[in-house]
Amino acid sequence: MNGEYLRVTAAELARAIEDPDWAFEYVEEVMETDGINDVAPADARQLTTHKAWHAIAFLLERAAFPVDVVHGEHTFTSEDWGYGPAKYLDADQVKLAAESLARFSFDDLIREVDPGQLTAGQIYPLHWEEADALEWVRGWFDPLSPFFGAAALAGEAMLVWLD
């Protein structure tokens, strides 16, 4: 189970909302041609947080993060994209997320977090007893800030889903 993101223009978002089947095909096309995490996050059209998505959601929720960057805010399809329907963040939410991510360091997010809390919360993928488990999450969290920042600068929205 992986957290997935795709930057989209206003026109692409409008088309995705109008035609979710097109959106699914478009996502598959982009993922096949671009590769995931093959370029710097600020230059990428897509990004994955791999299996760290649930831990990232846990940490951001603890911090009262203003936007649900892990699950998205608006549903545009009832079709299952792997583990539920895809959602999106509009351009204003992407901008708010980018500004907020720029203010949050990973160290701030994990301050006073005991890996046992993630285990007790049944946070996927349930390997929190390993010594470097939170550092593993850092590697998937850190690209979010430049990725969202670039999308915000371009005035883009974001498709968000779990697969």
C-alpha positions as CSV (number, residue, x, y, z in Angstrom):
1,M,0.0,0.0,0.0
2,N,1.6,3.3,-1.2
3,G,0.7,7.0,-0.9
4,E,0.7,8.5,-4.4
5,Y,0.5,12.1,-5.8
6,L,0.2,13.6,-9.2
7,R,0.5,17.4,-9.9
8,V,-2.2,18.5,-12.3
9,T,-3.1,21.8,-14.0
10,A,-6.4,23.4,-13.4
11,A,-7.6,22.1,-16.8
12,E,-6.4,18.6,-16.0
13,L,-8.2,18.7,-12.7
14,A,-11.4,19.9,-14.3
15,R,-11.2,17.0,-16.8
16,A,-10.4,14.5,-14.0
17,I,-13.5,15.6,-12.1
18,E,-15.6,15.5,-15.2
19,D,-14.2,12.1,-16.4
20,P,-12.6,10.1,-13.6
21,D,-11.9,7.2,-16.1
22,W,-9.7,9.6,-18.1
23,A,-7.9,10.6,-14.8
24,F,-7.1,7.0,-14.0
25,E,-5.8,6.3,-17.5
26,Y,-3.8,9.6,-17.4
27,V,-2.2,8.6,-14.0
28,E,-1.2,5.2,-15.4
29,E,0.3,6.8,-18.5
30,V,2.3,9.3,-16.5
31,M,3.5,6.7,-14.1
32,E,4.6,4.5,-16.9
33,T,6.5,7.2,-18.8
34,D,7.9,9.3,-16.0
35,G,8.8,6.8,-13.3
36,I,8.3,7.6,-9.7
37,N,10.8,9.5,-7.7
38,D,13.3,9.4,-10.6
39,V,13.8,13.2,-10.6
40,A,14.2,15.8,-7.9
41,P,10.9,16.4,-6.1
42,A,10.6,20.0,-7.2
43,D,10.9,18.8,-10.8
44,A,8.6,15.8,-10.5
45,R,5.0,15.5,-11.7
46,Q,4.4,12.5,-9.4
47,L,5.6,11.4,-6.1
48,T,5.2,8.4,-3.8
49,T,5.5,8.2,0.0
50,H,5.7,4.4,-0.4
51,K,4.5,2.6,2.7
52,A,5.3,5.6,4.9
53,W,1.9,7.2,4.0
54,H,0.2,6.1,7.2
55,A,3.0,7.2,9.5
56,I,3.1,10.6,7.7
57,A,-0.7,10.9,8.2
58,F,-0.3,10.0,11.9
59,L,2.5,12.6,12.4
60,L,0.7,15.4,10.5
61,E,-2.5,14.7,12.4
62,R,-0.7,15.0,15.7
63,A,0.6,18.4,14.5
64,A,-2.8,19.6,13.5
65,F,-1.7,20.0,9.9
66,P,-4.3,22.2,8.1
67,V,-4.6,20.0,5.0
68,D,-5.0,16.3,4.6
69,V,-2.1,15.8,2.2
70,V,-2.1,12.0,2.7
71,H,-5.8,11.3,1.8
72,G,-6.8,14.4,-0.1
73,E,-9.7,16.7,0.7
74,H,-12.2,16.2,-2.2
75,T,-13.4,13.0,-3.7
76,F,-13.9,13.0,-7.5
77,T,-14.6,9.4,-8.2
78,S,-16.2,6.4,-6.4
79,E,-13.9,4.0,-8.3
80,D,-11.3,2.1,-6.3
81,W,-7.8,3.2,-7.3
82,G,-6.2,0.5,-5.2
83,Y,-7.3,1.2,-1.7
84,G,-10.3,3.4,-2.1
85,P,-11.2,6.3,-4.4
86,A,-8.8,9.0,-5.5
87,K,-9.2,12.5,-4.1
88,Y,-7.7,15.8,-4.9
89,L,-6.4,19.0,-3.3
90,D,-7.3,22.2,-5.2
91,A,-4.6,24.8,-5.9
92,D,-5.4,26.8,-2.8
93,Q,-5.1,23.7,-0.6
94,V,-1.8,22.8,-2.4
95,K,-0.5,26.3,-1.6
96,L,-1.6,26.0,2.1
97,A,0.0,22.6,2.3
98,A,3.3,23.9,0.7
99,E,3.4,26.8,3.1
100,S,2.8,24.6,6.1
101,L,5.3,21.9,5.0
102,A,7.9,24.6,4.7
103,R,7.3,25.5,8.4
104,F,7.3,21.9,9.7
105,S,10.6,20.0,10.1
106,F,10.5,16.3,10.4
107,D,12.3,16.6,13.7
108,D,9.4,18.8,14.9
109,L,6.9,16.2,13.9
110,I,8.7,13.3,15.7
111,R,9.5,15.2,18.8
112,E,8.0,13.3,21.8
113,V,6.9,10.5,19.5
114,D,7.6,7.1,20.8
115,P,7.6,4.4,18.1
116,G,5.4,2.4,20.5
117,Q,2.7,5.0,19.8
118,L,2.7,4.0,16.1
119,T,2.6,0.3,17.0
120,A,-0.3,0.9,19.5
121,G,-2.1,2.9,16.8
122,Q,-1.6,0.1,14.3
123,I,0.1,2.5,11.9
124,Y,1.0,0.7,8.7
125,P,3.4,-1.0,8.0
126,L,3.8,-2.0,11.6
127,H,7.6,-2.3,11.9
128,W,8.0,0.5,14.5
129,E,10.2,-1.6,16.8
130,E,13.1,-1.3,14.4
131,A,15.7,1.2,15.6
132,D,15.7,3.4,12.5
133,A,11.9,3.2,11.7
134,L,11.2,6.9,12.1
135,E,14.3,7.8,10.0
136,W,12.9,5.6,7.3
137,V,9.8,7.7,7.4
138,R,11.9,10.9,7.1
139,G,13.2,9.7,3.7
140,W,9.7,9.6,2.4
141,F,8.4,12.7,4.1
142,D,11.2,15.1,3.2
143,P,10.4,15.2,-0.6
144,L,6.9,16.4,0.1
145,S,7.9,20.0,0.9
146,P,9.8,20.7,-2.4
147,F,7.2,18.7,-4.4
148,F,4.2,20.7,-3.0
149,G,6.2,23.9,-3.1
150,A,6.8,23.5,-6.8
151,A,3.2,22.6,-7.4
152,A,2.1,25.7,-5.4
153,L,4.4,28.0,-7.4
154,A,2.9,26.6,-10.6
155,G,-0.7,27.1,-9.3
156,E,-1.3,23.4,-9.6
157,A,-3.7,21.0,-7.9
158,M,-2.9,17.5,-6.7
159,L,-4.5,14.1,-7.2
160,V,-4.0,11.9,-4.2
161,W,-4.6,8.2,-3.8
162,L,-3.5,5.0,-2.1
163,D,-2.6,2.0,-4.2
